[in-house]
Amino acid sequence: MSDTPPDRLSVNPSSPHYDADVLARGVGVRFKGEEKTNVDEYCVSEGWVRLAAGKAVDRKGNALTIKLQGTVEPYFQNSEIAADKAE
């Protein structure tokens, strides 16, 4: 597996961009330079993220999301921990 996260990733298992193996490694997302923990889906090439809108859900039980435009920087959290220990 490569050391760079995919261009597009979703945490929703019904999405075609869902990848359980990548999510198991722990993916973090910086959006406009700020760490985001409620990212539902992101796309680096198109420059957007979908963030969960509180605890609101639709009639099928899926979280309601907001799509925001900006700079997206995904990274593997486990890689950063290993790099911090090496320093």
N, C-alpha and C positions, 0 to 999 in steps of 0.2 A: 504494500500500500504506500502511496506517495506521502510526502510530508506537507503537502498543500491541500487544504480542504477543497471540495468541489465548487464549481462556479455557482451552482444553485442547489439548495438543500431545504427540505421540509421535515418537520417533526410529526406531521400527520401521516399515519400509515396508509391512508387511502390515496395519498398524493403520488403521482408518478415520479416525483423528485425525492421521495423518501428512501433513505439508505441506512438500515439498522447497523451495519458494520461501522460506518463512519460516525454515527451518533454514539456508538459504544465507546469510541476513542475520546469523546468529549470535545465538542466544538464550541468555541466561544466566538462572540461577534462584537466588534467595535463598530458603532454607527456614528459617523461624524466625530470620531475621536473619543466617544463615550461608550463605556461597557454597557451592553444591554443583556438582560437576563430573561426577558419575556419575548424573545424572537420566535415566531412560529414558522417563518420561511424567509429566505433571503436569496438575492440574485446579485452577484458582484458585477457582471457585465452590463446589466441594465441599471444598476445603482439603486436598488430599493430593498426594503425589509417590510415584513408584515409582523406587527406587534399585537399581542393579545390586548384587547380593550377591557381591562378589569376582569371581573368574574362573569360577565355577561355571556350568555350562550344563545344560539339560535334554537329553533324548534326541534332540530335533530340532535342537539346536545353538543354541537361544535362551538368552540370559542369564537366570539366575534373579533375581527381583526381590523387594524388600521394599516394602510399601506403608506409608507413614508419614503420620499426620495432623498438620496444623499450618498456619501461615500461609505462603502461597506468593506470591512476588513475582517474576514473570518480567520480563525487560527485554531490549532489543536491545543487544548488546555494541558494535556499530558506532556506535550513537547516543551511548553513554557516551564513547567515544574522541573523537568529534567535539565533544562538550560540554567535555571536558577540554582540548582544544586551543584552544577559544574563550576559556577563562578565563585 
